Amino acid sequence: MDTTLQDPLVGRLLDGRYRVDARIAVGGMATVYRAVDTRLDRVLALKVMHPALAADAAFVERFIREAKSVARLAHPNVVAVFDQGAEGAYVYLAMEYVSGCTLRDVLRERGALQPRAALDILEPVLAALGAAHRVGFVHRDMKPENVLIGDDGRVKVADFGLVRSVGSATATTGAVLGTVSYLAPEQIEHGTADTRADVYACGVVLYEMLTGGKPHSGDTPAQVLYRHLNTDVPAPSAAVPGLPLELDELVAAATARNPEVRPHDAVALLALLREARAALTDEQLDALPPGARTEQRDTGEDRTSVIARPVPAPEAADPHAVQHTSRLATPGPPPAGPRRRTFRPAPRGPLLIVLGVLLVLGLGGGVWYINAGQFTRVPAVLGQTEQAARERLADAGLEPGTTKRAFSDVYERGTVMAVDPAPGERVRSHVTVTLTLSRGPEIVKVPNLKNKPLDEARRILTEQGLAPGVVTSAFSTTVAQGAVIGSDPEPGTERAPDSAVALVVSKGAPVDVPDVTGETVADATAALQEAGLKVSVAPERVHSPEDAGSVAAQSLAEGSRAAKGDAVTLTVSKGPRPVEVPDVVGLSTDEAREKLEAAGFEVKVQKSFPFLGDEVTGQSVEGGLTAPEGSTVAITVKGI
């Protein structure tokens, strides 16, 4: 059954612009749809945040940060972001639509790739990440799902939803955000993610392309994280015998557990990739991987998720307390037997002992808890604002979690109407508490906003649970300029919360624009200002019938209706345009007149009386000379 039929967005016109045609994919934070921009008539992808997350300011901020970050990356291998906006509970990004598949689709279908294909895919990925790294951004969630391969063969990096500037990649005591199979050890252990975390993830992706499987697996995400912390990524040739040493070395360099010995960013890794490719023969590049296909189980490792990090014991808190070494193999023939890199992991103290016990007991379900048996009770926060409730929960040692929203006739809009676990319930310290905020009554009446300044009217609509909509302007002799004349729907109309209300704002009483063409700039300016209009003068002068220095044209014509304070631009004349006078001697009177008028001149005929002929014998301006356009040229007609 097509599940898109149950999706409320499919078939809808979002934000009055984007027609949602089909659902493409569903992720942990958003759903991606194929849509059509009805203004520009082009197909694009809409990434819409899940409504439950859209109520959380932190998630919305991260979502909008994606748009701003990717918009700065004008690179052919980065999925472009065109627009960002919101309608009601739907916060969205409008992005480039790439017709094709993901690298994950390719790996599921084909398993291991030939080395040439793997390098051909990784090279543009590193080029895209290198562009991001060099302007200060880290992707933080590189994985095959975020590598798009178009029908035309183009490779693009998508989903910069976890992007963060390098300068803000600091250690936290909260959660690690990412996909467990591709997290670097420092992300897991210390919560830090700089450009080298992306390098590590690319090394894992390369391993997966070369072997068809992930380097570390486990029954739970926790086991995978543990292995990333304590076990080197194995050489790809151990899974696919015959792979060249250069590819083993490339994977080893990218996935060194110690970030200090990894390439410092994607540009540096790209240079190593090109060196490795240059050292390989066509035979090595095009070798088919023998029986390397590996079934990929869905253990939740490929999904972006929030994973609580353990709090390190004091002796293990220093990120430099654990020293690992991982270097490219020295030149020379490979040693016999499986090629392995040697590390000297230092003891990690009580932290890893606790983790080991948890894993043996099967308690590692993706979230690790170090519990001293402390309990607390959920404080009473009903009726409080979200900020006040979060502060009180934090003071009680609890973690404020995702915020939901629901209608309520009892609690004011924006206040807490429900808590899970419930107030007074006895819970362990640091447990996550979900807040539900009131959206106010399920039906909202449109308020009377007449004579309210526009900013105040927008604020009132927001407070009432409605959305300020399109603003248009109209003249009014009774409502002050800048104040609301009326709304659509009209006051008192019942609407669902978050419905848009269009506003009509007063331009004030109309001003009749006077005619100032032909006047001096000073006189014209005075006349327009007296009428309540602003005046500017165009920098370029033009030829016109008006005298040089006078007004040749005005942007608002005589009799136009303008609002007080509207601007009128004056264009100054530099006099009539000089025009070459045609030679009309010898022509008949009618022929001469027609020729001169066509050139832009007035014609005066001088005849002597009595006369019998009709031949022009002279002209006041000789043919071939110039005269101002519109000036008069006299012609003399032959008499007796």
SESETI-645610 format. One record per residue (C-alpha): residue number from 1; x, z, y. Coordinates in nm, 2 decimals. Layout:
ATOM    k       X       Z       Y
ATOM  NUM       X       Z       Y
...
***
This chain:
ATOM    k       X       Z       Y
ATOM    1    0.00    0.00    0.00
ATOM    2    0.13   -0.08    0.35
ATOM    3    0.18    0.25    0.51
ATOM    4    0.21    0.09    0.86
ATOM    5   -0.17    0.06    0.84
ATOM    6   -0.19    0.44    0.88
ATOM    7    0.05    0.45    1.17
ATOM    8   -0.14    0.51    1.50
ATOM    9    0.11    0.31    1.71
ATOM   10    0.09   -0.01    1.51
ATOM   11   -0.14   -0.26    1.69
ATOM   12   -0.12   -0.05    2.01
ATOM   13    0.00   -0.16    2.36
ATOM   14    0.25    0.11    2.45
ATOM   15    0.30    0.20    2.82
ATOM   16    0.09   -0.11    2.91
ATOM   17    0.38   -0.34    2.81
ATOM   18    0.50   -0.32    2.45
ATOM   19    0.27   -0.44    2.17
ATOM   20    0.37   -0.26    1.86
ATOM   21    0.35   -0.50    1.56
ATOM   22    0.50   -0.32    1.26
ATOM   23    0.70   -0.02    1.15
ATOM   24    1.06   -0.10    1.05
ATOM   25    1.21    0.24    0.96
ATOM   26    1.15    0.61    0.98
ATOM   27    1.44    0.85    1.06
ATOM   28    1.49    1.22    1.11
ATOM   29    1.42    1.21    1.48
ATOM   30    1.24    0.88    1.55
ATOM   31    1.05    0.59    1.41
ATOM   32    1.16    0.23    1.48
ATOM   33    0.90   -0.05    1.53
ATOM   34    0.91   -0.42    1.58
ATOM   35    0.73   -0.49    1.91
ATOM   36    0.68   -0.76    2.17
ATOM   37    0.75   -0.72    2.54
ATOM   38    0.44   -0.87    2.68
ATOM   39    0.60   -0.91    3.03
ATOM   40    0.90   -1.11    2.91
ATOM   41    0.75   -1.24    2.59
ATOM   42    1.04   -1.14    2.36
ATOM   43    1.06   -0.95    2.04
ATOM   44    1.24   -0.62    2.05
ATOM   45    1.28   -0.29    1.86
ATOM   46    1.10    0.02    1.99
ATOM   47    1.25    0.35    1.89
ATOM   48    0.98    0.62    1.93
ATOM   49    1.07    0.99    1.91
ATOM   50    0.85    1.18    1.67
ATOM   51    0.57    1.35    1.88
ATOM   52    0.67    1.70    1.75
ATOM   53    1.02    1.65    1.89
ATOM   54    0.90    1.49    2.21
ATOM   55    0.76    1.83    2.31
ATOM   56    1.11    1.98    2.29
ATOM   57    1.30    1.92    2.62
ATOM   58    1.64    1.94    2.44
ATOM   59    1.55    1.66    2.20
ATOM   60    1.40    1.45    2.48
ATOM   61    1.72    1.49    2.68
ATOM   62    1.93    1.38    2.39
ATOM   63    1.70    1.08    2.34
ATOM   64    1.73    0.97    2.70
ATOM   65    2.10    1.03    2.69
ATOM   66    2.11    0.76    2.42
ATOM   67    1.95    0.51    2.65
ATOM   68    2.19    0.59    2.94
ATOM   69    2.50    0.59    2.72
ATOM   70    2.43    0.27    2.53
ATOM   71    2.32    0.09    2.85
ATOM   72    2.67    0.14    2.98
ATOM   73    2.82   -0.02    2.67
ATOM   74    2.80   -0.40    2.74
ATOM   75    2.96   -0.50    2.41
ATOM   76    2.85   -0.78    2.17
ATOM   77    2.87   -0.55    1.87
ATOM   78    2.65   -0.27    2.02
ATOM   79    2.27   -0.29    2.00
ATOM   80    2.16   -0.33    2.36
ATOM   81    1.91   -0.09    2.52
ATOM   82    1.67   -0.26    2.76
ATOM   83    1.43    0.02    2.87
ATOM   84    1.34    0.38    2.83
ATOM   85    1.00    0.54    2.91
ATOM   86    0.72    0.76    2.79
ATOM   87    0.34    0.75    2.75
ATOM   88    0.18    1.07    2.67
ATOM   89    0.34    1.22    2.36
ATOM   90    0.54    0.91    2.29
ATOM   91    0.90    0.89    2.43
ATOM   92    1.06    0.56    2.35
ATOM   93    1.36    0.33    2.38
ATOM   94    1.32   -0.05    2.40
ATOM   95    1.62   -0.21    2.22
ATOM   96    1.75   -0.54    2.10
ATOM   97    1.59   -0.65    1.78
ATOM   98    1.84   -0.75    1.52
ATOM   99    1.68   -0.96    1.24
ATOM  100    1.87   -0.89    0.92
ATOM  101    1.96   -0.58    0.72
ATOM  102    2.17   -0.27    0.73
ATOM  103    2.50   -0.22    0.56
ATOM  104    2.32    0.04    0.34
ATOM  105    2.09   -0.24    0.22
ATOM  106    2.40   -0.45    0.13
ATOM  107    2.56   -0.16   -0.06
ATOM  108    2.25   -0.08   -0.25
ATOM  109    2.21   -0.45   -0.36
ATOM  110    2.57   -0.54   -0.42
ATOM  111    2.77   -0.22   -0.48
ATOM  112    3.14   -0.26   -0.40
ATOM  113    3.24   -0.55   -0.16
ATOM  114    3.54   -0.77   -0.17
ATOM  115    3.82   -0.64    0.06
ATOM  116    3.77   -0.94    0.29
ATOM  117    3.40   -0.87    0.34
ATOM  118    3.46   -0.49    0.39
ATOM  119    3.72   -0.56    0.66
ATOM  120    3.51   -0.83    0.82
ATOM  121    3.23   -0.57    0.86
ATOM  122    3.45   -0.28    0.97
ATOM  123    3.64   -0.48    1.23
ATOM  124    3.35   -0.54    1.47
ATOM  125    3.23   -0.18    1.40
ATOM  126    3.56   -0.05    1.52
ATOM  127    3.56   -0.29    1.82
ATOM  128    3.22   -0.15    1.92
ATOM  129    3.33    0.21    1.87
ATOM  130    3.65    0.14    2.05
ATOM  131    3.46    0.02    2.36
ATOM  132    3.26    0.35    2.35
ATOM  133    3.57    0.56    2.30
ATOM  134    3.75    0.41    2.58
ATOM  135    3.47    0.49    2.83
ATOM  136    3.44    0.84    2.70
ATOM  137    3.17    0.84    2.44
ATOM  138    3.16    0.95    2.07
ATOM  139    2.89    0.82    1.83
ATOM  140    2.90    1.12    1.60
ATOM  141    2.67    0.97    1.33
ATOM  142    2.85    0.67    1.19
ATOM  143    2.72    0.56    0.85
ATOM  144    2.60    0.24    0.67
ATOM  145    2.25    0.29    0.80
ATOM  146    2.37    0.25    1.16
ATOM  147    2.56   -0.08    1.09
ATOM  148    2.32   -0.37    1.13
ATOM  149    2.41   -0.72    0.99
ATOM  150    2.21   -1.00    1.15
ATOM  151    2.08   -1.30    0.97
ATOM  152    2.34   -1.49    1.17
ATOM  153    2.62   -1.27    1.04
ATOM  154    2.67   -1.07    1.35
ATOM  155    2.76   -0.70    1.30
ATOM  156    2.62   -0.44    1.55
ATOM  157    2.64   -0.06    1.58
ATOM  158    2.31    0.11    1.63
ATOM  159    2.17    0.45    1.69
ATOM  160    2.38    0.62    1.95
ATOM  161    2.12    0.91    1.94
ATOM  162    2.39    1.17    1.88
ATOM  163    2.63    1.02    2.14
ATOM  164    2.80    1.27    2.36
ATOM  165    3.08    1.24    2.62
ATOM  166    3.42    1.33    2.49
ATOM  167    3.46    1.60    2.75
ATOM  168    3.16    1.79    2.62
ATOM  169    3.27    1.79    2.25
ATOM  170    3.33    2.16    2.23
ATOM  171    3.30    2.42    1.95
ATOM  172    2.96    2.58    1.91
ATOM  173    2.83    2.87    1.70
ATOM  174    2.50    2.68    1.65
ATOM  175    2.44    2.38    1.43
ATOM  176    2.62    2.07    1.33
ATOM  177    2.42    1.75    1.39
ATOM  178    2.50    1.45    1.17
ATOM  179    2.49    1.31    0.82
ATOM  180    2.67    1.53    0.56
ATOM  181    2.85    1.25    0.37
ATOM  182    3.03    1.13    0.68
ATOM  183    3.10    1.46    0.87
ATOM  184    3.47    1.52    0.95
ATOM  185    3.61    1.86    0.84
ATOM  186    3.64    1.98    1.20
ATOM  187    3.27    1.91    1.26
ATOM  188    3.17    2.12    0.96
ATOM  189    3.41    2.41    1.02
ATOM  190    3.44    2.43    1.40
ATOM  191    3.15    2.22    1.53
ATOM  192    3.39    1.99    1.73
ATOM  193    3.35    1.61    1.74
ATOM  194    3.57    1.39    1.94
ATOM  195    3.67    1.02    1.88
ATOM  196    3.86    1.12    1.56
ATOM  197    3.53    1.23    1.40
ATOM  198    3.41    0.87    1.43
ATOM  199    3.74    0.76    1.28
ATOM  200    3.69    0.99    0.98
ATOM  201    3.33    0.85    0.93
ATOM  202    3.46    0.49    0.94
ATOM  203    3.72    0.58    0.68
ATOM  204    3.44    0.71    0.45
ATOM  205    3.23    0.40    0.52
ATOM  206    3.54    0.18    0.43
ATOM  207    3.58    0.37    0.10
ATOM  208    3.22    0.32    0.02
ATOM  209    3.24   -0.06    0.09
ATOM  210    3.55   -0.09   -0.13
ATOM  211    3.42    0.12   -0.42
ATOM  212    3.04    0.11   -0.40
ATOM  213    3.01    0.49   -0.40
ATOM  214    3.08    0.79   -0.17
ATOM  215    3.41    0.98   -0.20
ATOM  216    3.24    1.32   -0.24
ATOM  217    2.91    1.39   -0.41
ATOM  218    2.72    1.69   -0.51
ATOM  219    2.38    1.82   -0.62
ATOM  220    2.32    1.97   -0.27
ATOM  221    2.44    1.88    0.08
ATOM  222    2.63    2.22    0.09
ATOM  223    2.84    2.11   -0.21
ATOM  224    2.93    1.78   -0.03
ATOM  225    3.03    1.97    0.29
ATOM  226    3.25    2.20    0.08
ATOM  227    3.43    1.91   -0.07
ATOM  228    3.49    1.74    0.27
ATOM  229    3.65    2.07    0.38
ATOM  230    3.87    2.12    0.07
ATOM  231    3.92    1.79   -0.10
ATOM  232    4.10    1.48    0.02
ATOM  233    3.91    1.15    0.01
ATOM  234    4.05    0.99   -0.30
ATOM  235    4.23    0.65   -0.30
ATOM  236    3.98    0.37   -0.34
ATOM  237    4.21    0.22   -0.61
ATOM  238    4.13    0.52   -0.83
ATOM  239    3.77    0.40   -0.85
ATOM  240    3.85    0.03   -0.84
ATOM  241    4.18   -0.04   -1.01
ATOM  242    4.38   -0.32   -0.86
ATOM  243    4.29   -0.26   -0.49
ATOM  244    4.60   -0.30   -0.28
ATOM  245    4.81   -0.01   -0.16
ATOM  246    4.75   -0.11    0.20
ATOM  247    4.38   -0.03    0.16
ATOM  248    4.45    0.31    0.01
ATOM  249    4.68    0.38    0.30
ATOM  250    4.42    0.27    0.56
ATOM  251    4.15    0.50    0.40
ATOM  252    4.40    0.78    0.38
ATOM  253    4.49    0.75    0.75
ATOM  254    4.13    0.74    0.87
ATOM  255    4.01    1.03    0.65
ATOM  256    4.30    1.28    0.69
ATOM  257    4.15    1.62    0.69
ATOM  258    4.38    1.73    0.97
ATOM  259    4.25    1.54    1.28
ATOM  260    4.59    1.56    1.44
ATOM  261    4.73    1.30    1.20
ATOM  262    4.44    1.06    1.21
ATOM  263    4.44    0.76    1.45
ATOM  264    4.32    0.91    1.78
ATOM  265    4.03    0.66    1.83
ATOM  266    3.87    0.35    1.69
ATOM  267    4.10    0.12    1.89
ATOM  268    4.40    0.28    1.71
ATOM  269    4.23    0.25    1.37
ATOM  270    4.15   -0.12    1.45
ATOM  271    4.52   -0.19    1.50
ATOM  272    4.59   -0.03    1.16
ATOM  273    4.32   -0.24    1.00
ATOM  274    4.46   -0.56    1.14
ATOM  275    4.81   -0.47    1.02
ATOM  276    4.68   -0.40    0.67
ATOM  277    4.48   -0.73    0.66
ATOM  278    4.79   -0.92    0.77
ATOM  279    4.99   -0.77    0.48
ATOM  280    4.73   -0.88    0.22
ATOM  281    4.72   -1.22    0.04
ATOM  282    4.41   -1.43    0.02
ATOM  283    4.40   -1.34   -0.35
ATOM  284    4.39   -0.97   -0.27
ATOM  285    4.14   -1.01    0.00
ATOM  286    3.90   -1.22   -0.21
ATOM  287    3.94   -1.02   -0.54
ATOM  288    3.61   -0.93   -0.70
ATOM  289    3.57   -0.55   -0.77
ATOM  290    3.54   -0.52   -1.15
ATOM  291    3.24   -0.31   -1.24
ATOM  292    3.26   -0.09   -0.93
ATOM  293    2.89   -0.07   -0.87
ATOM  294    2.78    0.30   -0.83
ATOM  295    2.42    0.41   -0.83
ATOM  296    2.34    0.60   -0.51
ATOM  297    2.12    0.89   -0.55
ATOM  298    1.91    1.02   -0.26
ATOM  299    2.02    1.39   -0.23
ATOM  300    1.95    1.40    0.15
ATOM  301    2.32    1.32    0.22
ATOM  302    2.24    1.00    0.41
ATOM  303    1.99    1.15    0.64
ATOM  304    2.08    1.28    0.99
ATOM  305    2.01    1.65    0.99
ATOM  306    2.09    1.98    1.15
ATOM  307    2.31    2.19    0.94
ATOM  308    2.38    2.55    1.03
ATOM  309    2.75    2.63    1.04
ATOM  310    2.89    2.95    0.89
ATOM  311    3.04    3.19    1.14
ATOM  312    3.41    3.21    1.05
ATOM  313    3.58    3.54    0.98
ATOM  314    3.82    3.64    1.27
ATOM  315    4.13    3.54    1.07
ATOM  316    3.99    3.19    1.00
ATOM  317    3.84    3.13    1.35
ATOM  318    4.16    2.96    1.49
ATOM  319    4.12    2.58    1.42
ATOM  320    4.50    2.56    1.39
ATOM  321    4.51    2.83    1.13
ATOM  322    4.46    2.58    0.85
ATOM  323    4.73    2.31    0.83
ATOM  324    4.69    1.99    0.63
ATOM  325    4.91    1.69    0.61
ATOM  326    4.81    1.33    0.54
ATOM  327    5.03    1.03    0.63
ATOM  328    5.04    0.67    0.54
ATOM  329    5.25    0.61    0.23
ATOM  330    5.61    0.51    0.29
ATOM  331    5.70    0.15    0.22
ATOM  332    5.81    0.07   -0.13
ATOM  333    5.66    0.01   -0.47
ATOM  334    5.37    0.22   -0.57
ATOM  335    5.44    0.50   -0.82
ATOM  336    5.31    0.47   -1.17
ATOM  337    4.97    0.62   -1.24
ATOM  338    4.69    0.70   -0.99
ATOM  339    4.80    0.71   -0.63
ATOM  340    4.72    1.04   -0.47
ATOM  341    4.79    1.20   -0.14
ATOM  342    4.93    1.55   -0.15
ATOM  343    4.81    1.83    0.08
ATOM  344    4.90    2.19    0.12
ATOM  345    4.58    2.37    0.21
ATOM  346    4.63    2.71    0.35
ATOM  347    4.40    2.99    0.24
ATOM  348    4.08    2.99    0.43
ATOM  349    4.01    3.36    0.41
ATOM  350    3.69    3.54    0.33
ATOM  351    3.47    3.25    0.46
ATOM  352    3.55    3.02    0.17
ATOM  353    3.52    3.30   -0.08
ATOM  354    3.17    3.36    0.04
ATOM  355    3.10    2.99    0.03
ATOM  356    3.23    2.96   -0.32
ATOM  357    3.01    3.24   -0.44
ATOM  358    2.71    3.08   -0.27
ATOM  359    2.78    2.75   -0.44
ATOM  360    2.83    2.90   -0.79
ATOM  361    2.50    3.08   -0.75
ATOM  362    2.33    2.76   -0.65
ATOM  363    2.23    2.89   -0.31
ATOM  364    2.37    2.60   -0.10
ATOM  365    2.06    2.40   -0.02
ATOM  366    2.21    2.24    0.29
ATOM  367    2.20    2.56    0.51
ATOM  368    2.44    2.84    0.46
ATOM  369    2.35    3.20    0.55
ATOM  370    2.59    3.49    0.57
ATOM  371    2.36    3.78    0.56
ATOM  372    2.45    4.14    0.63
ATOM  373    2.09    4.25    0.53
ATOM  374    1.98    4.29    0.89
ATOM  375    1.61    4.26    0.97
ATOM  376    1.41    4.25    1.29
ATOM  377    1.05    4.19    1.40
ATOM  378    0.92    3.88    1.59
ATOM  379    0.84    4.00    1.94
ATOM  380    0.51    3.94    2.11
ATOM  381    0.54    3.62    2.32
ATOM  382    0.19    3.49    2.32
ATOM  383    0.07    3.38    2.67
ATOM  384    0.43    3.36    2.80
ATOM  385    0.60    3.04    2.93
ATOM  386    0.83    2.86    2.69
ATOM  387    1.14    2.97    2.88
ATOM  388    1.04    3.33    2.88
ATOM  389    0.95    3.32    2.51
ATOM  390    1.28    3.16    2.42
ATOM  391    1.47    3.43    2.61
ATOM  392    1.28    3.71    2.45
ATOM  393    1.34    3.56    2.10
ATOM  394    1.71    3.53    2.17
ATOM  395    1.73    3.89    2.29
ATOM  396    1.57    3.99    1.95
ATOM  397    1.84    3.80    1.76
ATOM  398    1.61    3.51    1.66
ATOM  399    1.66    3.14    1.69
ATOM  400    1.40    2.95    1.90
ATOM  401    1.33    2.63    1.70
ATOM  402    1.13    2.32    1.75
ATOM  403    0.84    2.34    1.99
ATOM  404    0.50    2.21    1.90
ATOM  405    0.20    2.15    2.12
ATOM  406   -0.18    2.19    2.06
ATOM  407   -0.50    2.21    2.25
ATOM  408   -0.64    2.55    2.35
ATOM  409   -0.94    2.67    2.55
ATOM  410   -0.79    3.02    2.57
ATOM  411   -0.42    2.98    2.67
ATOM  412   -0.31    2.81    2.99
ATOM  413   -0.13    2.48    2.97
ATOM  414    0.24    2.53    2.90
ATOM  415    0.21    2.89    2.76
ATOM  416    0.27    3.00    2.40
ATOM  417   -0.05    3.00    2.19
ATOM  418    0.10    3.05    1.84
ATOM  419    0.43    3.16    1.68
ATOM  420    0.56    3.11    1.33
ATOM  421    0.65    3.36    1.19
ATOM  422    0.38    3.55    1.36
ATOM  423    0.44    3.83    1.62
ATOM  424    0.52    4.16    1.46
ATOM  425    0.63    4.00    1.13
ATOM  426    0.95    4.15    0.97
ATOM  427    1.21    3.88    0.93
ATOM  428    1.58    3.84    0.88
ATOM  429    1.80    3.82    1.19
ATOM  430    1.88    3.47    1.31
ATOM  431    1.57    3.32    1.14
ATOM  432    1.42    3.02    1.33
ATOM  433    1.09    3.08    1.51
ATOM  434    0.86    2.78    1.59
ATOM  435    0.66    2.80    1.91
ATOM  436    0.34    2.62    1.98
ATOM  437    0.26    2.56    2.34
ATOM  438   -0.09    2.51    2.48
ATOM  439   -0.18    2.16    2.61
ATOM  440   -0.48    2.32    2.77
ATOM  441   -0.84    2.22    2.70
ATOM  442   -0.90    1.91    2.48
ATOM  443   -1.10    1.76    2.77
ATOM  444   -0.97    1.76    3.12
ATOM  445   -1.17    1.67    3.44
ATOM  446   -1.00    1.45    3.70
ATOM  447   -0.96    1.66    4.01
ATOM  448   -1.06    1.55    4.36
ATOM  449   -0.74    1.44    4.53
ATOM  450   -0.87    1.28    4.85
ATOM  451   -0.66    1.36    5.16
ATOM  452   -0.38    1.51    4.94
ATOM  453   -0.03    1.39    5.01
ATOM  454    0.10    1.17    4.72
ATOM  455    0.36    1.42    4.59
ATOM  456    0.10    1.70    4.59
ATOM  457   -0.15    1.48    4.41
ATOM  458    0.10    1.40    4.14
ATOM  459    0.18    1.77    4.10
ATOM  460   -0.19    1.86    4.07
ATOM  461   -0.24    1.60    3.80
ATOM  462    0.05    1.72    3.60
ATOM  463   -0.06    2.08    3.62
ATOM  464   -0.41    1.98    3.51
ATOM  465   -0.27    1.81    3.20
ATOM  466   -0.31    1.45    3.33
ATOM  467   -0.04    1.18    3.40
ATOM  468    0.01    1.03    3.74
ATOM  469   -0.05    0.65    3.70
ATOM  470   -0.01    0.34    3.90
ATOM  471   -0.01    0.38    4.28
ATOM  472   -0.16    0.12    4.51
ATOM  473   -0.20    0.11    4.89
ATOM  474   -0.49    0.03    5.12
ATOM  475   -0.58    0.06    5.49
ATOM  476   -0.79    0.35    5.60
ATOM  477   -0.91    0.46    5.94
ATOM  478   -1.02    0.80    5.80
ATOM  479   -0.74    0.91    5.57
ATOM  480   -0.39    0.98    5.70
ATOM  481   -0.11    0.75    5.61
ATOM  482    0.06    0.86    5.28
ATOM  483   -0.25    1.06    5.16
ATOM  484   -0.48    0.98    4.87
ATOM  485   -0.79    0.78    4.94
ATOM  486   -0.93    0.79    4.58
ATOM  487   -0.85    0.78    4.21
ATOM  488   -0.94    0.58    3.90
ATOM  489   -1.11    0.74    3.71
ATOM  490   -1.31    0.91    3.99
ATOM  491   -1.31    1.28    4.04
ATOM  492   -1.51    1.48    3.78
ATOM  493   -1.45    1.22    3.51
ATOM  494   -1.36    1.38    3.17
ATOM  495   -1.05    1.25    3.01
ATOM  496   -0.82    1.34    2.72
ATOM  497   -0.50    1.53    2.82
ATOM  498   -0.21    1.32    2.93
ATOM  499   -0.44    1.03    3.03
ATOM  500   -0.31    0.83    3.32
ATOM  501   -0.49    0.85    3.66
ATOM  502   -0.43    0.57    3.91
ATOM  503   -0.41    0.66    4.27
ATOM  504   -0.49    0.47    4.59
ATOM  505   -0.28    0.58    4.89
ATOM  506   -0.36    0.52    5.26
ATOM  507   -0.15    0.29    5.47
ATOM  508   -0.33    0.43    5.77
ATOM  509   -0.53    0.22    6.03
ATOM  510   -0.43   -0.14    6.03
ATOM  511   -0.21   -0.27    6.31
ATOM  512   -0.26   -0.62    6.46
ATOM  513    0.07   -0.81    6.48
ATOM  514    0.12   -0.98    6.82
ATOM  515    0.27   -1.33    6.86
ATOM  516    0.63   -1.29    7.00
ATOM  517    0.77   -1.64    6.93
ATOM  518    0.94   -1.80    7.23
ATOM  519    1.00   -1.45    7.39
ATOM  520    1.34   -1.30    7.44
ATOM  521    1.45   -1.06    7.17
ATOM  522    1.42   -0.76    7.40
ATOM  523    1.07   -0.85    7.51
ATOM  524    0.96   -0.92    7.15
ATOM  525    1.11   -0.59    7.02
ATOM  526    0.93   -0.39    7.30
ATOM  527    0.59   -0.56    7.22
ATOM  528    0.62   -0.50    6.84
ATOM  529    0.74   -0.14    6.88
ATOM  530    0.45   -0.07    7.12
ATOM  531    0.22   -0.18    6.84
ATOM  532    0.38    0.08    6.60
ATOM  533    0.60   -0.16    6.41
ATOM  534    0.97   -0.15    6.33
ATOM  535    1.19   -0.44    6.43
ATOM  536    1.50   -0.60    6.27
ATOM  537    1.68   -0.92    6.37
ATOM  538    1.80   -1.17    6.10
ATOM  539    2.18   -1.22    6.12
ATOM  540    2.15   -1.60    6.10
ATOM  541    2.01   -1.81    6.39
ATOM  542    1.82   -2.13    6.33
ATOM  543    1.75   -2.45    6.52
ATOM  544    1.40   -2.46    6.66
ATOM  545    1.20   -2.61    6.95
ATOM  546    1.23   -2.27    7.12
ATOM  547    1.50   -2.21    7.38
ATOM  548    1.84   -2.08    7.25
ATOM  549    1.83   -1.70    7.24
ATOM  550    1.45   -1.67    7.22
ATOM  551    1.25   -1.58    6.91
ATOM  552    1.21   -1.88    6.67
ATOM  553    1.00   -1.70    6.40
ATOM  554    0.87   -1.36    6.29
ATOM  555    0.82   -1.24    5.93
ATOM  556    0.47   -1.12    5.99
ATOM  557    0.26   -1.39    6.16
ATOM  558    0.04   -1.34    6.46
ATOM  559   -0.29   -1.18    6.36
ATOM  560   -0.15   -1.03    6.03
ATOM  561   -0.26   -0.67    5.95
ATOM  562    0.03   -0.43    5.90
ATOM  563    0.06   -0.06    5.85
ATOM  564    0.22    0.16    6.11
ATOM  565    0.59    0.17    6.05
ATOM  566    0.60   -0.17    5.87
ATOM  567    0.90   -0.38    5.95
ATOM  568    0.90   -0.72    6.12
ATOM  569    1.21   -0.94    6.10
ATOM  570    1.28   -1.17    6.40
ATOM  571    1.47   -1.49    6.36
ATOM  572    1.65   -1.61    6.68
ATOM  573    1.66   -1.97    6.79
ATOM  574    1.99   -2.15    6.87
ATOM  575    1.80   -2.43    7.04
ATOM  576    1.67   -2.77    6.92
ATOM  577    1.87   -2.95    6.66
ATOM  578    2.08   -3.24    6.79
ATOM  579    1.95   -3.57    6.65
ATOM  580    2.11   -3.92    6.67
ATOM  581    1.89   -4.15    6.89
ATOM  582    1.81   -4.48    6.71
ATOM  583    1.88   -4.81    6.89
ATOM  584    1.54   -4.97    6.98
ATOM  585    1.65   -5.24    7.23
ATOM  586    1.50   -5.58    7.13
ATOM  587    1.21   -5.42    6.94
ATOM  588    0.84   -5.44    7.03
ATOM  589    0.69   -5.14    7.21
ATOM  590    0.50   -5.02    6.89
ATOM  591    0.81   -5.07    6.67
ATOM  592    1.03   -4.87    6.92
ATOM  593    0.78   -4.59    6.95
ATOM  594    0.74   -4.56    6.57
ATOM  595    1.12   -4.55    6.52
ATOM  596    1.18   -4.29    6.79
ATOM  597    0.90   -4.06    6.69
ATOM  598    1.01   -4.07    6.32
ATOM  599    1.35   -3.94    6.44
ATOM  600    1.18   -3.65    6.61
ATOM  601    1.16   -3.76    6.98
ATOM  602    0.88   -3.79    7.23
ATOM  603    0.85   -4.14    7.37
ATOM  604    0.77   -4.25    7.73
ATOM  605    0.71   -4.62    7.80
ATOM  606    0.81   -4.76    8.14
ATOM  607    0.66   -5.10    8.23
ATOM  608    0.71   -5.31    8.54
ATOM  609    0.39   -5.47    8.68
ATOM  610    0.29   -5.74    8.63
ATOM  611    0.44   -5.82    8.30
ATOM  612    0.38   -6.07    8.02
ATOM  613    0.63   -5.98    7.74
ATOM  614    0.65   -5.68    7.49
ATOM  615    1.02   -5.65    7.43
ATOM  616    1.21   -5.33    7.49
ATOM  617    1.50   -5.41    7.73
ATOM  618    1.64   -5.06    7.77
ATOM  619    1.62   -4.69    7.67
ATOM  620    1.71   -4.37    7.86
ATOM  621    1.95   -4.25    7.59
ATOM  622    2.16   -4.52    7.44
ATOM  623    2.14   -4.58    7.06
ATOM  624    2.40   -4.39    6.86
ATOM  625    2.42   -4.09    7.10
ATOM  626    2.25   -3.75    7.02
ATOM  627    1.97   -3.57    7.20
ATOM  628    1.79   -3.24    7.13
ATOM  629    1.52   -3.28    6.87
ATOM  630    1.18   -3.30    7.04
ATOM  631    1.32   -3.42    7.37
ATOM  632    1.17   -3.73    7.55
ATOM  633    1.34   -4.08    7.53
ATOM  634    1.21   -4.33    7.79
ATOM  635    1.20   -4.70    7.69
ATOM  636    1.18   -5.00    7.94
ATOM  637    0.96   -5.29    7.85
ATOM  638    1.05   -5.64    7.98
ATOM  639    0.81   -5.76    8.26
ATOM  640    0.78   -6.10    8.45
***
